[in-house]
Amino acid sequence: MSNIYKIQDEKFKSVYLALNFIMPVNKVENSQNALLGSVLGKACDKYKSQKEIEEYLYSLYGAAFNVNIEKLGDLYNIEFKIEFVNKKFLPGNVDVSNECIKFLYDIIYNPYLVGKNFDDEIVLREKESILNRIKERKDDKLRYSVQKMEEILCPGEAFGMNLYGDEEIVKEVTSEDLYKRYLDVINNSYIMILVSGNLNGYENIESKINEIFEN
């Protein structure tokens, strides 16, 4: 299921759109989610590399795209977000909202696959990135002490788990494992859609979102 929330704020010159996939997790899924978000943000079937993604976003007047992960108590959230310039500030009032919504759709629902799984090369590269982030958290004494406290207070619970998962589990994740996790996330998560900014002139943005994400 999904809900669309709109926040009107006229002080901003851009419009922010985010799709949040919210789910309960266990230790294994927690370790796969961070890697999944990272892999999905690097390529899709239409834009097969980071360079192609960046070039397309640049053509949309410098739209900014990112994939974030966060823990919300015992829940986990994978957030796909894009921010684009309000048409009021573009030449000829050019509206790029449709293109940005379709871009998010392609990133989420048309991933770049080799055969029936994610590209091994991308998975390996992003796995190294996630492992480095886990290491960085260990090197940050304050964050590490907070993390250890949470682990002790909430043993075996999602709240006590590292945001980026367990190092040993991440190392063992395969492209096939990750694609199975992807199918579970998109089919079984609670989806919350957030639109914020100066939405005057974007009164039909909910209809655009529903039309593009109709299935």
Secondary structure, 3 states (H helix, E strand, C coil): CEEEEEEECCCCCEEEEEEEEEEECCHHHHHHHHHHHHHHCCCECCCCCHHHHHHHHHHCCCCEEEEEEEEECCEEEEEEEEEEECHHHCHHHCCCHHHHHHHHHHHHHCECEECCEECHHHHHHHHHHHHHHHHHHHHCHHHHHHHHHHHHHCCCCHHHCCCCCCHHHHHHCCHHHHHHHHHHHHHHCEEEEEEEECCCCCCCHHHHHHHHCCC
